[in-house]
Amino acid sequence: MEEQNLDEQITIKQLAELAMEGDMVDPIDWGLLNISEQRAFEMMAGQVLEQLTSLPEEQRAVVAMASMTKLLVENFVLNLRLKGAENVKTVYENKATLTNTRSDVSVEAEIDNFKEGKGFDAFVATNKIPMRWTGKIYVGNAHGMEFVSNGPASFDVKQGRQR
């Protein structure tokens, strides 16, 4: 049996069509992208054929398997990240430490209306101290005194399935 070259056995369009036939676990919403499904598959099929036809015949299977393994691992990790990001929520404590910049005395304050990177309202005794983010630290002024804070402690909570 005469052996054919890879580029004689299959065209880019045929390779793209074969790849598109595979069932997708997470189908892609092609309407959100600036490229058609057909064009994306043909571009990638062209890259695959170009890569493999540039190799000696005896190296093609190993390179194809290594490439498939790398892509599967990347896809696996990406899906883990996406699934994890969906179920993680950052929770902030309702208190923060405020430090008087003049006396260096610190006090724990209750906080409300916290918005990360923007600000929060701190309450010490009956006094409300609006704290605003400077890009490095939260700063607020009350009764002629300046206060600084790193903000409330935060922690990530992995949530179960949402119904």
C-alpha positions in Angstrom: 0.0 0.0 0.0 1.4 3.3 -1.1 1.8 5.9 1.7 0.3 9.3 1.0 1.6 12.6 2.5 -0.6 14.1 5.2 -1.3 17.2 3.1 -2.6 14.9 0.3 -4.9 13.0 2.6 -6.9 15.8 4.1 -7.8 19.4 3.3 -8.1 22.2 5.8 -11.9 22.3 5.2 -12.2 18.5 5.8 -10.1 18.7 9.0 -12.2 21.7 10.3 -15.5 19.8 9.5 -14.2 16.7 11.4 -13.3 18.8 14.4 -16.6 20.6 14.4 -18.5 17.3 14.5 -17.1 16.5 18.0 -19.7 17.0 20.7 -18.9 20.0 22.9 -19.6 19.8 26.6 -19.7 23.6 26.9 -21.0 24.9 23.6 -19.5 28.2 22.5 -21.9 31.1 21.8 -20.4 32.1 18.5 -22.8 35.2 18.3 -20.7 36.9 21.0 -17.5 36.6 19.0 -16.1 38.5 16.0 -15.4 35.3 14.1 -17.6 32.6 12.7 -17.4 29.0 13.9 -16.4 27.9 10.4 -13.6 30.5 10.1 -12.2 29.7 13.6 -12.0 26.0 12.9 -10.5 26.5 9.5 -7.8 28.8 10.9 -6.9 26.3 13.5 -7.0 23.4 11.1 -4.7 25.3 8.8 -2.2 25.8 11.7 -2.3 22.1 12.6 -1.7 21.0 9.0 1.1 23.5 8.6 2.8 22.4 11.8 2.5 18.7 11.1 3.4 18.8 7.4 6.6 20.7 8.3 7.7 17.7 10.4 9.3 14.4 9.3 6.6 11.7 9.1 8.1 9.7 12.0 7.7 12.7 14.4 4.1 13.7 13.5 2.3 11.3 15.8 4.4 12.2 18.9 4.0 16.0 18.2 0.3 15.6 17.7 -0.1 13.6 20.9 2.0 16.2 22.9 0.0 19.1 21.4 -3.3 17.4 22.2 -2.2 16.7 25.8 -1.1 20.3 26.3 -4.4 21.6 24.9 -6.4 19.2 27.1 -4.5 20.3 30.2 -5.0 24.0 29.4 -8.7 23.4 28.8 -9.0 21.4 32.0 -7.3 24.2 34.1 -9.3 26.9 32.5 -12.5 25.1 33.2 -11.5 24.6 36.8 -10.7 28.3 37.2 -14.1 29.3 35.6 -16.0 26.8 37.8 -14.2 27.9 40.9 -14.7 31.6 40.2 -18.5 31.1 39.9 -18.7 29.6 43.3 -16.4 31.9 45.3 -17.7 35.0 47.1 -15.5 37.5 49.0 -16.9 38.3 52.4 -15.7 41.3 54.4 -15.8 41.7 58.2 -18.0 44.5 59.6 -15.1 46.0 61.5 -11.8 47.6 60.7 -8.9 49.1 62.6 -8.5 52.9 62.3 -5.3 54.6 63.4 -5.0 58.3 64.3 -2.0 59.6 62.2 -1.0 62.2 64.9 -1.1 60.0 68.0 -0.6 56.6 66.4 -3.4 55.3 68.6 -5.5 52.6 67.0 -9.1 51.7 67.6 -11.5 49.1 66.2 -14.5 50.6 64.4 -17.7 49.1 63.1 -18.1 49.7 59.4 -20.9 50.1 56.9 -21.3 50.7 53.2 -18.0 49.1 52.3 -17.0 49.2 48.7 -13.5 47.8 48.0 -11.2 50.3 46.5 -13.7 53.2 47.0 -14.5 53.6 50.7 -16.6 52.9 53.7 -18.2 54.5 56.7 -16.5 53.9 60.0 -18.3 54.3 63.4 -16.3 55.1 66.5 -18.6 55.6 69.6 -21.3 57.8 68.0 -19.1 59.4 65.4 -19.3 58.5 61.7 -16.0 58.8 59.9 -16.2 58.6 56.0 -13.1 56.7 54.8 -12.0 57.0 51.2 -9.5 55.0 49.2 -6.3 56.8 48.2 -4.9 54.1 46.0 -2.9 52.7 48.9 -4.9 53.1 52.1 -8.3 54.4 53.3 -8.2 57.9 54.8 -10.8 59.8 56.8 -11.1 63.0 58.8 -13.2 63.8 61.8 -13.0 66.4 64.6 -9.7 67.8 63.2 -8.0 64.3 63.3 -6.9 62.2 60.4 -7.4 58.4 60.5 -6.0 55.7 58.2 -7.1 52.1 57.7 -6.3 49.1 55.6 -10.0 48.3 55.6 -11.8 45.3 56.8 -10.4 41.8 56.8 -11.7 39.7 53.9 -11.9 36.0 53.1 -13.2 34.0 50.2 -16.1 31.6 50.8 -16.7 28.8 48.4 -20.5 28.5 47.9 -22.4 25.3 47.2 -24.7 25.0 44.2 -27.1 27.9 43.9 -30.8 27.2 43.1 
